[in-house]
Every structure is written in structure tokens, then in C-alpha cells.
Amino acid sequence: MFENKPALVLNADFRPLSYYPLSLWSWQDAVKAVFLDRVNIVSEYDAHVHSPSFEMKLPSVVSLKTYVKPALYPAFTRFNVFLRDRFTCQYCGSGNDLTFDHVIPRSLGGQTRWDNVVAACSPCNLAKANKLPAACGMHPHQKACRPTVYELHRNGRKFPPNHLHESWLDYLYWDTELEP
């Protein structure tokens, strides 16, 4: 019914909680948060939800009433490694068939940590195998390091979602045009 009516969720400072994935709530979660007095409605859709005794416009943008301090450093996840590396192989630049590679292979004592894992396409990962970069002549384009949440947000803004509602544009910082 209203599946295509998510609400953009902003922190109390009117910045999105995250860019990639974009901080969105279902219309049901947004309406529930309004009734629980946890958010302010910033903008609304033209669509209404109603019961026998109540009617309201669906929120398209909400802001939290209480500021949520973002973590300085993100969790180490496969997705966040790919986002840090801008969804490109750090050896050849391809964006296809991504895996992650241990710069110092685990078989040689390398650990699964921010400073030892990079995004790599399957062909490069297979070619590098369990060798050190110097031994196989494959060096990552950028040094593996732990990113800040700010750096991941900056990278996430380079990958706008397929749909951006016009009411969201004042709060998002992508160079994009609306869908027709």
C-alpha cells in the first residue's frame, strides 16, 4: 500500500544517521515513532494513513528528538571494507565479483583487521593467493587502514540510491537529479 513511502531519518542536528545505506524507516516505523513522541515530522507525503477516528499524512522526513552521537569508528564488516575501498578492487580497479583479500595472508600470520584487509576481485585474489605483495608484485592502490565513520559517509555519498524523494534533497548532499 505505502511500501514506496519510506521516511528519511535525520539525527537531532538534521543530518542523516547514515548515507550508505541511507537511513530510512518504513512508513509504519515512522508513524509509530511519531506516536511515541521520539521524532519530529519535518516533511510529509501527500498520502494519508487513517483509522476510524484518526488521520495523518505520512512523514517523508523525520528528525530524532534526542541527538544520537555517532561512533567515531565503524564496525569491521565486509560491506564496510567494500565501502572504504569504494567498491573497487585495490589491485586492478575492477568493481566486479568483489571479495576481500588479506594483504598479509592468514597462512603467513596476517589477521582479519582493517589494516590487513582490502577489497579484491576474485581473479586478483586468486592470482595473489597466499603470497606477500612484494613476492607477487601486487600492491594495493591504497594502504589498508581503519576508516572513520565520517570517511565512510563521504564514500557513501558517491553511491546515491536509485530513488530520492524531493523532500529529502535539502538534507542529502548528492549531485543528482530527481527521477522523472
Summary of the structure (lengths in Angstrom):
residues: 180
radius of gyration: 20.9
end to end distance: 21.4
largest distance: 72.7
contacts: 478
relative contact order: 0.17
helix: 26%
strand: 24%
